[in-house]
Amino acid sequence: MDPNDLTKEYTNGEVTIVWQSGKCIHSANCVKNNPDVFHPKEKPWIQAKNSTTKKIIETVNKCPSGALTFYLNNKD
């Protein structure tokens, strides 16, 4: 496993954020657009439970590198 190319997932129960470290260009758009979720100096650095699904999706869609994506969780 390449430590410079990790894929991690974080969820709030409704939506799961997928982060691919190898694609990240560190633009900080995520931190600027949703500071309640994205805390680059903390571990875990993404805390999806701190925001609404709508706000998370809006933030992820603004990621210029494609390092952040999302998928909606099944509600069975």
N, CA, C, O and CB atoms as a CASP TS submission, in Angstrom:
PFRMAT TS
TARGET T0000
AUTHOR 0000-0000-0000
METHOD Language model
MODEL 1
PARENT N/A
ATOM      1  N   MET     1       0.847  -1.192   0.000  1.00  0.00           N
ATOM      2  CA  MET     1       0.000   0.000   0.000  1.00  0.00           C
ATOM      3  C   MET     1       0.884   1.245   0.000  1.00  0.00           C
ATOM      4  O   MET     1       1.778   1.382   0.836  1.00  0.00           O
ATOM      5  CB  MET     1      -0.959   0.004   1.228  1.00  0.00           C
ATOM      6  N   ASP     2       0.629   2.144  -0.938  1.00  0.00           N
ATOM      7  CA  ASP     2       1.384   3.380  -1.053  1.00  0.00           C
ATOM      8  C   ASP     2       0.817   4.417  -0.081  1.00  0.00           C
ATOM      9  O   ASP     2      -0.342   4.805  -0.225  1.00  0.00           O
ATOM     10  CB  ASP     2       1.349   3.910  -2.508  1.00  0.00           C
ATOM     11  N   PRO     3       1.592   4.877   0.901  1.00  0.00           N
ATOM     12  CA  PRO     3       1.073   5.844   1.869  1.00  0.00           C
ATOM     13  C   PRO     3       0.747   7.192   1.253  1.00  0.00           C
ATOM     14  O   PRO     3       0.062   8.007   1.871  1.00  0.00           O
ATOM     15  CB  PRO     3       2.063   6.034   2.977  1.00  0.00           C
ATOM     16  N   ASN     4       1.228   7.435   0.046  1.00  0.00           N
ATOM     17  CA  ASN     4       0.922   8.687  -0.643  1.00  0.00           C
ATOM     18  C   ASN     4      -0.300   8.581  -1.549  1.00  0.00           C
ATOM     19  O   ASN     4      -0.675   9.556  -2.201  1.00  0.00           O
ATOM     20  CB  ASN     4       2.114   9.127  -1.455  1.00  0.00           C
ATOM     21  N   ASP     5      -0.918   7.418  -1.592  1.00  0.00           N
ATOM     22  CA  ASP     5      -2.088   7.216  -2.442  1.00  0.00           C
ATOM     23  C   ASP     5      -3.123   6.384  -1.693  1.00  0.00           C
ATOM     24  O   ASP     5      -3.400   5.238  -2.049  1.00  0.00           O
ATOM     25  CB  ASP     5      -1.692   6.528  -3.775  1.00  0.00           C
ATOM     26  N   LEU     6      -3.685   6.981  -0.654  1.00  0.00           N
ATOM     27  CA  LEU     6      -4.676   6.311   0.182  1.00  0.00           C
ATOM     28  C   LEU     6      -6.085   6.678  -0.253  1.00  0.00           C
ATOM     29  O   LEU     6      -6.312   7.759  -0.796  1.00  0.00           O
ATOM     30  CB  LEU     6      -4.468   6.668   1.654  1.00  0.00           C
ATOM     31  N   THR     7      -7.021   5.785  -0.014  1.00  0.00           N
ATOM     32  CA  THR     7      -8.438   6.072  -0.190  1.00  0.00           C
ATOM     33  C   THR     7      -9.106   5.805   1.142  1.00  0.00           C
ATOM     34  O   THR     7      -8.986   4.716   1.703  1.00  0.00           O
ATOM     35  CB  THR     7      -9.075   5.211  -1.341  1.00  0.00           C
ATOM     36  N   LYS     8      -9.812   6.804   1.644  1.00  0.00           N
ATOM     37  CA  LYS     8     -10.502   6.663   2.933  1.00  0.00           C
ATOM     38  C   LYS     8     -11.942   7.120   2.771  1.00  0.00           C
ATOM     39  O   LYS     8     -12.255   7.957   1.925  1.00  0.00           O
ATOM     40  CB  LYS     8      -9.785   7.482   4.055  1.00  0.00           C
ATOM     41  N   GLU     9     -12.814   6.553   3.602  1.00  0.00           N
ATOM     42  CA  GLU     9     -14.238   6.892   3.564  1.00  0.00           C
ATOM     43  C   GLU     9     -14.704   7.365   4.935  1.00  0.00           C
ATOM     44  O   GLU     9     -14.279   6.854   5.971  1.00  0.00           O
ATOM     45  CB  GLU     9     -15.076   5.681   3.102  1.00  0.00           C
ATOM     46  N   TYR    10     -15.589   8.355   4.909  1.00  0.00           N
ATOM     47  CA  TYR    10     -16.146   8.941   6.125  1.00  0.00           C
ATOM     48  C   TYR    10     -17.634   9.152   5.884  1.00  0.00           C
ATOM     49  O   TYR    10     -18.020   9.617   4.812  1.00  0.00           O
ATOM     50  CB  TYR    10     -15.426  10.291   6.507  1.00  0.00           C
ATOM     51  N   THR    11     -18.480   8.818   6.863  1.00  0.00           N
ATOM     52  CA  THR    11     -19.922   8.909   6.637  1.00  0.00           C
ATOM     53  C   THR    11     -20.635   9.652   7.765  1.00  0.00           C
ATOM     54  O   THR    11     -20.166   9.695   8.902  1.00  0.00           O
ATOM     55  CB  THR    11     -20.513   7.518   6.486  1.00  0.00           C
ATOM     56  N   ASN    12     -21.770  10.228   7.418  1.00  0.00           N
ATOM     57  CA  ASN    12     -22.669  10.793   8.423  1.00  0.00           C
ATOM     58  C   ASN    12     -23.908   9.922   8.553  1.00  0.00           C
ATOM     59  O   ASN    12     -24.864  10.298   9.230  1.00  0.00           O
ATOM     60  CB  ASN    12     -23.064  12.243   8.059  1.00  0.00           C
ATOM     61  N   GLY    13     -23.897   8.769   7.912  1.00  0.00           N
ATOM     62  CA  GLY    13     -25.031   7.846   7.930  1.00  0.00           C
ATOM     63  C   GLY    13     -25.864   7.920   6.659  1.00  0.00           C
ATOM     64  O   GLY    13     -26.414   6.910   6.220  1.00  0.00           O
ATOM     65  N   GLU    14     -25.962   9.095   6.067  1.00  0.00           N
ATOM     66  CA  GLU    14     -26.732   9.283   4.837  1.00  0.00           C
ATOM     67  C   GLU    14     -25.844   9.340   3.604  1.00  0.00           C
ATOM     68  O   GLU    14     -26.197   8.823   2.545  1.00  0.00           O
ATOM     69  CB  GLU    14     -27.555  10.548   4.927  1.00  0.00           C
ATOM     70  N   VAL    15     -24.696   9.970   3.755  1.00  0.00           N
ATOM     71  CA  VAL    15     -23.765  10.137   2.638  1.00  0.00           C
ATOM     72  C   VAL    15     -22.375   9.724   3.115  1.00  0.00           C
ATOM     73  O   VAL    15     -22.016   9.931   4.274  1.00  0.00           O
ATOM     74  CB  VAL    15     -23.765  11.619   2.105  1.00  0.00           C
ATOM     75  N   THR    16     -21.606   9.142   2.208  1.00  0.00           N
ATOM     76  CA  THR    16     -20.231   8.768   2.512  1.00  0.00           C
ATOM     77  C   THR    16     -19.299   9.572   1.622  1.00  0.00           C
ATOM     78  O   THR    16     -19.433   9.585   0.398  1.00  0.00           O
ATOM     79  CB  THR    16     -20.007   7.242   2.319  1.00  0.00           C
ATOM     80  N   ILE    17     -18.343  10.246   2.270  1.00  0.00           N
ATOM     81  CA  ILE    17     -17.322  11.003   1.567  1.00  0.00           C
ATOM     82  C   ILE    17     -16.157  10.063   1.292  1.00  0.00           C
ATOM     83  O   ILE    17     -15.689   9.365   2.192  1.00  0.00           O
ATOM     84  CB  ILE    17     -16.866  12.254   2.390  1.00  0.00           C
ATOM     85  N   VAL    18     -15.690  10.046   0.053  1.00  0.00           N
ATOM     86  CA  VAL    18     -14.528   9.243  -0.331  1.00  0.00           C
ATOM     87  C   VAL    18     -13.398  10.218  -0.650  1.00  0.00           C
ATOM     88  O   VAL    18     -13.548  11.100  -1.495  1.00  0.00           O
ATOM     89  CB  VAL    18     -14.845   8.296  -1.566  1.00  0.00           C
ATOM     90  N   TRP    19     -12.265  10.051   0.035  1.00  0.00           N
ATOM     91  CA  TRP    19     -11.104  10.908  -0.178  1.00  0.00           C
ATOM     92  C   TRP    19      -9.950  10.088  -0.714  1.00  0.00           C
ATOM     93  O   TRP    19      -9.571   9.072  -0.130  1.00  0.00           O
ATOM     94  CB  TRP    19     -10.700  11.618   1.122  1.00  0.00           C
ATOM     95  N   GLN    20      -9.389  10.537  -1.839  1.00  0.00           N
ATOM     96  CA  GLN    20      -8.243   9.874  -2.458  1.00  0.00           C
ATOM     97  C   GLN    20      -7.032  10.806  -2.346  1.00  0.00           C
ATOM     98  O   GLN    20      -6.936  11.809  -3.053  1.00  0.00           O
ATOM     99  CB  GLN    20      -8.541   9.504  -3.961  1.00  0.00           C
ATOM    100  N   SER    21      -6.127  10.460  -1.456  1.00  0.00           N
ATOM    101  CA  SER    21      -5.005  11.349  -1.148  1.00  0.00           C
ATOM    102  C   SER    21      -4.121  11.633  -2.363  1.00  0.00           C
ATOM    103  O   SER    21      -3.578  12.731  -2.483  1.00  0.00           O
ATOM    104  CB  SER    21      -4.165  10.748  -0.043  1.00  0.00           C
ATOM    105  N   GLY    22      -3.972  10.676  -3.252  1.00  0.00           N
ATOM    106  CA  GLY    22      -3.113  10.851  -4.416  1.00  0.00           C
ATOM    107  C   GLY    22      -3.607  11.893  -5.405  1.00  0.00           C
ATOM    108  O   GLY    22      -2.827  12.409  -6.205  1.00  0.00           O
ATOM    109  N   LYS    23      -4.899  12.207  -5.357  1.00  0.00           N
ATOM    110  CA  LYS    23      -5.476  13.206  -6.258  1.00  0.00           C
ATOM    111  C   LYS    23      -5.525  14.602  -5.641  1.00  0.00           C
ATOM    112  O   LYS    23      -5.695  15.593  -6.350  1.00  0.00           O
ATOM    113  CB  LYS    23      -6.870  12.785  -6.661  1.00  0.00           C
ATOM    114  N   CYS    24      -5.375  14.676  -4.325  1.00  0.00           N
ATOM    115  CA  CYS    24      -5.573  15.940  -3.611  1.00  0.00           C
ATOM    116  C   CYS    24      -4.487  16.954  -3.966  1.00  0.00           C
ATOM    117  O   CYS    24      -3.295  16.654  -3.894  1.00  0.00           O
ATOM    118  CB  CYS    24      -5.590  15.700  -2.095  1.00  0.00           C
ATOM    119  N   ILE    25      -4.918  18.165  -4.352  1.00  0.00           N
ATOM    120  CA  ILE    25      -3.980  19.246  -4.674  1.00  0.00           C
ATOM    121  C   ILE    25      -3.933  20.287  -3.555  1.00  0.00           C
ATOM    122  O   ILE    25      -3.299  21.331  -3.709  1.00  0.00           O
ATOM    123  CB  ILE    25      -4.372  19.918  -6.002  1.00  0.00           C
ATOM    124  N   HIS    26      -4.582  20.020  -2.459  1.00  0.00           N
ATOM    125  CA  HIS    26      -4.559  20.875  -1.258  1.00  0.00           C
ATOM    126  C   HIS    26      -5.008  22.305  -1.554  1.00  0.00           C
ATOM    127  O   HIS    26      -4.389  23.268  -1.099  1.00  0.00           O
ATOM    128  CB  HIS    26      -3.154  20.897  -0.660  1.00  0.00           C
ATOM    129  N   SER    27      -6.086  22.431  -2.318  1.00  0.00           N
ATOM    130  CA  SER    27      -6.641  23.749  -2.628  1.00  0.00           C
ATOM    131  C   SER    27      -7.351  24.358  -1.425  1.00  0.00           C
ATOM    132  O   SER    27      -7.548  25.572  -1.369  1.00  0.00           O
ATOM    133  CB  SER    27      -7.606  23.651  -3.801  1.00  0.00           C
ATOM    134  N   ALA    28      -7.731  23.530  -0.473  1.00  0.00           N
ATOM    135  CA  ALA    28      -8.444  23.927   0.751  1.00  0.00           C
ATOM    136  C   ALA    28      -9.875  24.381   0.485  1.00  0.00           C
ATOM    137  O   ALA    28     -10.502  24.977   1.360  1.00  0.00           O
ATOM    138  CB  ALA    28      -7.690  25.040   1.448  1.00  0.00           C
ATOM    139  N   ASN    29     -10.401  24.110  -0.706  1.00  0.00           N
ATOM    140  CA  ASN    29     -11.810  24.444  -0.971  1.00  0.00           C
ATOM    141  C   ASN    29     -12.733  23.762   0.020  1.00  0.00           C
ATOM    142  O   ASN    29     -13.715  24.356   0.465  1.00  0.00           O
ATOM    143  CB  ASN    29     -12.200  24.046  -2.399  1.00  0.00           C
ATOM    144  N   CYS    30     -12.428  22.525   0.369  1.00  0.00           N
ATOM    145  CA  CYS    30     -13.278  21.791   1.311  1.00  0.00           C
ATOM    146  C   CYS    30     -13.304  22.479   2.666  1.00  0.00           C
ATOM    147  O   CYS    30     -14.368  22.633   3.266  1.00  0.00           O
ATOM    148  CB  CYS    30     -12.790  20.346   1.466  1.00  0.00           C
ATOM    149  N   VAL    31     -12.147  22.891   3.147  1.00  0.00           N
ATOM    150  CA  VAL    31     -12.050  23.551   4.457  1.00  0.00           C
ATOM    151  C   VAL    31     -12.769  24.894   4.432  1.00  0.00           C
ATOM    152  O   VAL    31     -13.471  25.240   5.383  1.00  0.00           O
ATOM    153  CB  VAL    31     -10.572  23.747   4.862  1.00  0.00           C
ATOM    154  N   LYS    32     -12.601  25.643   3.361  1.00  0.00           N
ATOM    155  CA  LYS    32     -13.234  26.960   3.241  1.00  0.00           C
ATOM    156  C   LYS    32     -14.751  26.848   3.127  1.00  0.00           C
ATOM    157  O   LYS    32     -15.480  27.674   3.676  1.00  0.00           O
ATOM    158  CB  LYS    32     -12.677  27.704   2.029  1.00  0.00           C
ATOM    159  N   ASN    33     -15.230  25.818   2.407  1.00  0.00           N
ATOM    160  CA  ASN    33     -16.664  25.679   2.154  1.00  0.00           C
ATOM    161  C   ASN    33     -17.414  24.961   3.271  1.00  0.00           C
ATOM    162  O   ASN    33     -18.620  25.155   3.427  1.00  0.00           O
ATOM    163  CB  ASN    33     -16.878  24.945   0.867  1.00  0.00           C
ATOM    164  N   ASN    34     -16.720  24.138   4.046  1.00  0.00           N
ATOM    165  CA  ASN    34     -17.411  23.396   5.107  1.00  0.00           C
ATOM    166  C   ASN    34     -16.441  23.117   6.266  1.00  0.00           C
ATOM    167  O   ASN    34     -16.042  21.973   6.484  1.00  0.00           O
ATOM    168  CB  ASN    34     -18.000  22.059   4.551  1.00  0.00           C
ATOM    169  N   PRO    35     -16.069  24.162   7.000  1.00  0.00           N
ATOM    170  CA  PRO    35     -15.099  23.995   8.085  1.00  0.00           C
ATOM    171  C   PRO    35     -15.604  23.140   9.243  1.00  0.00           C
ATOM    172  O   PRO    35     -14.806  22.700  10.072  1.00  0.00           O
ATOM    173  CB  PRO    35     -14.704  25.338   8.608  1.00  0.00           C
ATOM    174  N   ASP    36     -16.899  22.896   9.318  1.00  0.00           N
ATOM    175  CA  ASP    36     -17.432  22.015  10.362  1.00  0.00           C
ATOM    176  C   ASP    36     -17.041  20.566  10.122  1.00  0.00           C
ATOM    177  O   ASP    36     -16.989  19.775  11.064  1.00  0.00           O
ATOM    178  CB  ASP    36     -18.950  22.134  10.435  1.00  0.00           C
ATOM    179  N   VAL    37     -16.768  20.212   8.880  1.00  0.00           N
ATOM    180  CA  VAL    37     -16.456  18.828   8.505  1.00  0.00           C
ATOM    181  C   VAL    37     -14.966  18.607   8.290  1.00  0.00           C
ATOM    182  O   VAL    37     -14.416  17.597   8.726  1.00  0.00           O
ATOM    183  CB  VAL    37     -17.211  18.447   7.247  1.00  0.00           C
ATOM    184  N   PHE    38     -14.318  19.543   7.623  1.00  0.00           N
ATOM    185  CA  PHE    38     -12.947  19.340   7.185  1.00  0.00           C
ATOM    186  C   PHE    38     -11.959  20.043   8.117  1.00  0.00           C
ATOM    187  O   PHE    38     -11.905  21.271   8.175  1.00  0.00           O
ATOM    188  CB  PHE    38     -12.771  19.840   5.755  1.00  0.00           C
ATOM    189  N   HIS    39     -11.179  19.239   8.844  1.00  0.00           N
ATOM    190  CA  HIS    39     -10.213  19.715   9.840  1.00  0.00           C
ATOM    191  C   HIS    39      -8.845  19.109   9.516  1.00  0.00           C
ATOM    192  O   HIS    39      -8.497  18.069  10.076  1.00  0.00           O
ATOM    193  CB  HIS    39     -10.666  19.337  11.301  1.00  0.00           C
ATOM    194  N   PRO    40      -8.062  19.730   8.629  1.00  0.00           N
ATOM    195  CA  PRO    40      -6.826  19.108   8.158  1.00  0.00           C
ATOM    196  C   PRO    40      -5.773  18.830   9.230  1.00  0.00           C
ATOM    197  O   PRO    40      -4.867  18.031   8.995  1.00  0.00           O
ATOM    198  CB  PRO    40      -6.229  19.967   7.130  1.00  0.00           C
ATOM    199  N   LYS    41      -5.864  19.456  10.378  1.00  0.00           N
ATOM    200  CA  LYS    41      -4.868  19.230  11.429  1.00  0.00           C
ATOM    201  C   LYS    41      -5.317  18.210  12.469  1.00  0.00           C
ATOM    202  O   LYS    41      -4.618  17.977  13.455  1.00  0.00           O
ATOM    203  CB  LYS    41      -4.548  20.532  12.114  1.00  0.00           C
ATOM    204  N   GLU    42      -6.481  17.602  12.251  1.00  0.00           N
ATOM    205  CA  GLU    42      -7.011  16.620  13.195  1.00  0.00           C
ATOM    206  C   GLU    42      -7.060  15.239  12.559  1.00  0.00           C
ATOM    207  O   GLU    42      -6.958  15.102  11.340  1.00  0.00           O
ATOM    208  CB  GLU    42      -8.409  17.032  13.678  1.00  0.00           C
ATOM    209  N   LYS    43      -7.215  14.227  13.385  1.00  0.00           N
ATOM    210  CA  LYS    43      -7.420  12.857  12.908  1.00  0.00           C
ATOM    211  C   LYS    43      -8.643  12.294  13.595  1.00  0.00           C
ATOM    212  O   LYS    43      -8.689  12.309  14.825  1.00  0.00           O
ATOM    213  CB  LYS    43      -6.170  11.961  13.175  1.00  0.00           C
ATOM    214  N   PRO    44      -9.630  11.804  12.885  1.00  0.00           N
ATOM    215  CA  PRO    44      -9.717  11.871  11.424  1.00  0.00           C
ATOM    216  C   PRO    44      -9.960  13.314  10.975  1.00  0.00           C
ATOM    217  O   PRO    44     -10.601  14.097  11.676  1.00  0.00           O
ATOM    218  CB  PRO    44     -10.846  10.946  10.900  1.00  0.00           C
ATOM    219  N   TRP    45      -9.449  13.640   9.822  1.00  0.00           N
ATOM    220  CA  TRP    45      -9.543  15.019   9.375  1.00  0.00           C
ATOM    221  C   TRP    45     -10.892  15.362   8.759  1.00  0.00           C
ATOM    222  O   TRP    45     -11.227  16.536   8.604  1.00  0.00           O
ATOM    223  CB  TRP    45      -8.462  15.299   8.389  1.00  0.00           C
ATOM    224  N   ILE    46     -11.670  14.336   8.405  1.00  0.00           N
ATOM    225  CA  ILE    46     -13.030  14.549   7.888  1.00  0.00           C
ATOM    226  C   ILE    46     -14.010  14.022   8.929  1.00  0.00           C
ATOM    227  O   ILE    46     -13.960  12.852   9.308  1.00  0.00           O
ATOM    228  CB  ILE    46     -13.243  13.836   6.491  1.00  0.00           C
ATOM    229  N   GLN    47     -14.904  14.903   9.387  1.00  0.00           N
ATOM    230  CA  GLN    47     -15.890  14.550  10.395  1.00  0.00           C
ATOM    231  C   GLN    47     -17.284  14.810   9.820  1.00  0.00           C
ATOM    232  O   GLN    47     -17.916  15.831  10.090  1.00  0.00           O
ATOM    233  CB  GLN    47     -15.662  15.359  11.714  1.00  0.00           C
ATOM    234  N   ALA    48     -17.731  13.853   9.023  1.00  0.00           N
ATOM    235  CA  ALA    48     -18.969  14.002   8.249  1.00  0.00           C
ATOM    236  C   ALA    48     -20.201  14.222   9.119  1.00  0.00           C
ATOM    237  O   ALA    48     -21.168  14.837   8.670  1.00  0.00           O
ATOM    238  CB  ALA    48     -19.181  12.786   7.391  1.00  0.00           C
ATOM    239  N   LYS    49     -20.182  13.740  10.330  1.00  0.00           N
ATOM    240  CA  LYS    49     -21.365  13.879  11.195  1.00  0.00           C
ATOM    241  C   LYS    49     -21.615  15.313  11.628  1.00  0.00           C
ATOM    242  O   LYS    49     -22.648  15.603  12.232  1.00  0.00           O
ATOM    243  CB  LYS    49     -21.214  13.010  12.421  1.00  0.00           C
ATOM    244  N   ASN    50     -20.689  16.215  11.331  1.00  0.00           N
ATOM    245  CA  ASN    50     -20.830  17.611  11.739  1.00  0.00           C
ATOM    246  C   ASN    50     -21.587  18.472  10.738  1.00  0.00           C
ATOM    247  O   ASN    50     -21.643  19.691  10.901  1.00  0.00           O
ATOM    248  CB  ASN    50     -19.483  18.200  11.968  1.00  0.00           C
ATOM    249  N   SER    51     -22.175  17.864   9.698  1.00  0.00           N
ATOM    250  CA  SER    51     -22.836  18.658   8.666  1.00  0.00           C
ATOM    251  C   SER    51     -24.009  17.893   8.069  1.00  0.00           C
ATOM    252  O   SER    51     -24.177  16.693   8.285  1.00  0.00           O
ATOM    253  CB  SER    51     -21.841  19.047   7.564  1.00  0.00           C
ATOM    254  N   THR    52     -24.808  18.627   7.317  1.00  0.00           N
ATOM    255  CA  THR    52     -25.929  18.002   6.623  1.00  0.00           C
ATOM    256  C   THR    52     -25.438  17.336   5.341  1.00  0.00           C
ATOM    257  O   THR    52     -24.391  17.691   4.799  1.00  0.00           O
ATOM    258  CB  THR    52     -27.030  19.043   6.308  1.00  0.00           C
ATOM    259  N   THR    53     -26.198  16.387   4.880  1.00  0.00           N
ATOM    260  CA  THR    53     -25.877  15.698   3.634  1.00  0.00           C
ATOM    261  C   THR    53     -25.836  16.688   2.474  1.00  0.00           C
ATOM    262  O   THR    53     -24.944  16.616   1.629  1.00  0.00           O
ATOM    263  CB  THR    53     -26.900  14.584   3.351  1.00  0.00           C
ATOM    264  N   LYS    54     -26.782  17.597   2.429  1.00  0.00           N
ATOM    265  CA  LYS    54     -26.840  18.585   1.343  1.00  0.00           C
ATOM    266  C   LYS    54     -25.566  19.433   1.309  1.00  0.00           C
ATOM    267  O   LYS    54     -24.996  19.644   0.238  1.00  0.00           O
ATOM    268  CB  LYS    54     -28.078  19.495   1.507  1.00  0.00           C
ATOM    269  N   LYS    55     -25.120  19.918   2.458  1.00  0.00           N
ATOM    270  CA  LYS    55     -23.926  20.759   2.520  1.00  0.00           C
ATOM    271  C   LYS    55     -22.672  19.958   2.152  1.00  0.00           C
ATOM    272  O   LYS    55     -21.769  20.476   1.495  1.00  0.00           O
ATOM    273  CB  LYS    55     -23.775  21.369   3.927  1.00  0.00           C
ATOM    274  N   ILE    56     -22.624  18.702   2.577  1.00  0.00           N
ATOM    275  CA  ILE    56     -21.486  17.845   2.222  1.00  0.00           C
ATOM    276  C   ILE    56     -21.409  17.664   0.706  1.00  0.00           C
ATOM    277  O   ILE    56     -20.337  17.801   0.117  1.00  0.00           O
ATOM    278  CB  ILE    56     -21.602  16.468   2.921  1.00  0.00           C
ATOM    279  N   ILE    57     -22.531  17.361   0.082  1.00  0.00           N
ATOM    280  CA  ILE    57     -22.568  17.162  -1.365  1.00  0.00           C
ATOM    281  C   ILE    57     -22.142  18.437  -2.092  1.00  0.00           C
ATOM    282  O   ILE    57     -21.365  18.378  -3.045  1.00  0.00           O
ATOM    283  CB  ILE    57     -23.978  16.735  -1.815  1.00  0.00           C
ATOM    284  N   GLU    58     -22.649  19.589  -1.647  1.00  0.00           N
ATOM    285  CA  GLU    58     -22.268  20.863  -2.258  1.00  0.00           C
ATOM    286  C   GLU    58     -20.758  21.087  -2.152  1.00  0.00           C
ATOM    287  O   GLU    58     -20.123  21.533  -3.108  1.00  0.00           O
ATOM    288  CB  GLU    58     -23.027  22.026  -1.591  1.00  0.00           C
ATOM    289  N   THR    59     -20.195  20.780  -0.999  1.00  0.00           N
ATOM    290  CA  THR    59     -18.765  20.972  -0.764  1.00  0.00           C
ATOM    291  C   THR    59     -17.933  20.028  -1.627  1.00  0.00           C
ATOM    292  O   THR    59     -16.972  20.448  -2.271  1.00  0.00           O
ATOM    293  CB  THR    59     -18.435  20.759   0.716  1.00  0.00           C
ATOM    294  N   VAL    60     -18.305  18.758  -1.635  1.00  0.00           N
ATOM    295  CA  VAL    60     -17.561  17.763  -2.412  1.00  0.00           C
ATOM    296  C   VAL    60     -17.590  18.114  -3.904  1.00  0.00           C
ATOM    297  O   VAL    60     -16.592  17.945  -4.606  1.00  0.00           O
ATOM    298  CB  VAL    60     -18.148  16.348  -2.182  1.00  0.00           C
ATOM    299  N   ASN    61     -18.722  18.596  -4.375  1.00  0.00           N
ATOM    300  CA  ASN    61     -18.829  18.958  -5.797  1.00  0.00           C
ATOM    301  C   ASN    61     -17.948  20.139  -6.180  1.00  0.00           C
ATOM    302  O   ASN    61     -17.738  20.378  -7.369  1.00  0.00           O
ATOM    303  CB  ASN    61     -20.264  19.278  -6.137  1.00  0.00           C
ATOM    304  N   LYS    62     -17.428  20.881  -5.211  1.00  0.00           N
ATOM    305  CA  LYS    62     -16.542  22.015  -5.475  1.00  0.00           C
ATOM    306  C   LYS    62     -15.064  21.615  -5.455  1.00  0.00           C
ATOM    307  O   LYS    62     -14.198  22.465  -5.659  1.00  0.00           O
ATOM    308  CB  LYS    62     -16.790  23.112  -4.451  1.00  0.00           C
ATOM    309  N   CYS    63     -14.767  20.352  -5.217  1.00  0.00           N
ATOM    310  CA  CYS    63     -13.377  19.900  -5.159  1.00  0.00           C
ATOM    311  C   CYS    63     -12.768  19.946  -6.570  1.00  0.00           C
ATOM    312  O   CYS    63     -13.218  19.214  -7.452  1.00  0.00           O
ATOM    313  CB  CYS    63     -13.287  18.456  -4.561  1.00  0.00           C
ATOM    314  N   PRO    64     -11.750  20.794  -6.798  1.00  0.00           N
ATOM    315  CA  PRO    64     -11.218  20.957  -8.148  1.00  0.00           C
ATOM    316  C   PRO    64     -10.393  19.771  -8.652  1.00  0.00           C
ATOM    317  O   PRO    64     -10.218  19.612  -9.860  1.00  0.00           O
ATOM    318  CB  PRO    64     -10.382  22.183  -8.195  1.00  0.00           C
ATOM    319  N   SER    65      -9.892  18.951  -7.756  1.00  0.00           N
ATOM    320  CA  SER    65      -9.013  17.852  -8.172  1.00  0.00           C
ATOM    321  C   SER    65      -9.734  16.520  -8.343  1.00  0.00           C
ATOM    322  O   SER    65      -9.200  15.597  -8.958  1.00  0.00           O
ATOM    323  CB  SER    65      -7.909  17.686  -7.172  1.00  0.00           C
ATOM    324  N   GLY    66     -10.937  16.419  -7.806  1.00  0.00           N
ATOM    325  CA  GLY    66     -11.640  15.145  -7.822  1.00  0.00           C
ATOM    326  C   GLY    66     -11.181  14.202  -6.720  1.00  0.00           C
ATOM    327  O   GLY    66     -11.528  13.021  -6.721  1.00  0.00           O
ATOM    328  N   ALA    67     -10.400  14.726  -5.780  1.00  0.00           N
ATOM    329  CA  ALA    67      -9.936  13.899  -4.659  1.00  0.00           C
ATOM    330  C   ALA    67     -11.090  13.529  -3.735  1.00  0.00           C
ATOM    331  O   ALA    67     -11.051  12.496  -3.067  1.00  0.00           O
ATOM    332  CB  ALA    67      -8.844  14.633  -3.866  1.00  0.00           C
ATOM    333  N   LEU    68     -12.110  14.370  -3.698  1.00  0.00           N
ATOM    334  CA  LEU    68     -13.299  14.099  -2.897  1.00  0.00           C
ATOM    335  C   LEU    68     -14.447  13.701  -3.811  1.00  0.00           C
ATOM    336  O   LEU    68     -14.755  14.394  -4.780  1.00  0.00           O
ATOM    337  CB  LEU    68     -13.684  15.330  -2.041  1.00  0.00           C
ATOM    338  N   THR    69     -15.069  12.587  -3.495  1.00  0.00           N
ATOM    339  CA  THR    69     -16.297  12.160  -4.156  1.00  0.00           C
ATOM    340  C   THR    69     -17.241  11.709  -3.045  1.00  0.00           C
ATOM    341  O   THR    69     -16.879  11.736  -1.869  1.00  0.00           O
ATOM    342  CB  THR    69     -16.034  11.003  -5.221  1.00  0.00           C
ATOM    343  N   PHE    70     -18.428  11.302  -3.411  1.00  0.00           N
ATOM    344  CA  PHE    70     -19.382  10.841  -2.400  1.00  0.00           C
ATOM    345  C   PHE    70     -20.302   9.801  -3.005  1.00  0.00           C
ATOM    346  O   PHE    70     -20.431   9.683  -4.224  1.00  0.00           O
ATOM    347  CB  PHE    70     -20.201  12.021  -1.828  1.00  0.00           C
ATOM    348  N   TYR    71     -20.932   9.058  -2.128  1.00  0.00           N
ATOM    349  CA  TYR    71     -22.064   8.217  -2.539  1.00  0.00           C
ATOM    350  C   TYR    71     -23.081   8.224  -1.433  1.00  0.00           C
ATOM    351  O   TYR    71     -22.749   8.338  -0.253  1.00  0.00           O
ATOM    352  CB  TYR    71     -21.616   6.761  -2.868  1.00  0.00           C
ATOM    353  N   LEU    72     -24.352   8.098  -1.842  1.00  0.00           N
ATOM    354  CA  LEU    72     -25.444   8.061  -0.878  1.00  0.00           C
ATOM    355  C   LEU    72     -25.597   6.652  -0.353  1.00  0.00           C
ATOM    356  O   LEU    72     -25.510   5.686  -1.111  1.00  0.00           O
ATOM    357  CB  LEU    72     -26.762   8.554  -1.508  1.00  0.00           C
ATOM    358  N   ASN    73     -25.824   6.532   0.940  1.00  0.00           N
ATOM    359  CA  ASN    73     -25.973   5.234   1.580  1.00  0.00           C
ATOM    360  C   ASN    73     -27.407   4.739   1.429  1.00  0.00           C
ATOM    361  O   ASN    73     -28.352   5.528   1.413  1.00  0.00           O
ATOM    362  CB  ASN    73     -25.582   5.312   3.067  1.00  0.00           C
ATOM    363  N   ASN    74     -27.550   3.440   1.319  1.00  0.00           N
ATOM    364  CA  ASN    74     -28.882   2.847   1.229  1.00  0.00           C
ATOM    365  C   ASN    74     -29.629   3.053   2.527  1.00  0.00           C
ATOM    366  O   ASN    74     -29.045   2.982   3.608  1.00  0.00           O
ATOM    367  CB  ASN    74     -28.798   1.352   0.893  1.00  0.00           C
ATOM    368  N   LYS    75     -30.911   3.307   2.422  1.00  0.00           N
ATOM    369  CA  LYS    75     -31.749   3.489   3.599  1.00  0.00           C
ATOM    370  C   LYS    75     -32.690   2.294   3.713  1.00  0.00           C
ATOM    371  O   LYS    75     -33.902   2.448   3.567  1.00  0.00           O
ATOM    372  CB  LYS    75     -32.548   4.829   3.523  1.00  0.00           C
ATOM    373  N   ASP    76     -32.155   1.126   3.968  1.00  0.00           N
ATOM    374  CA  ASP    76     -32.980  -0.090   4.094  1.00  0.00           C
ATOM    375  C   ASP    76     -33.545  -0.217   5.473  1.00  0.00           C
ATOM    376  O   ASP    76     -34.262  -1.175   5.760  1.00  0.00           O
ATOM    377  CB  ASP    76     -32.174  -1.334   3.760  1.00  0.00           C
TER
END
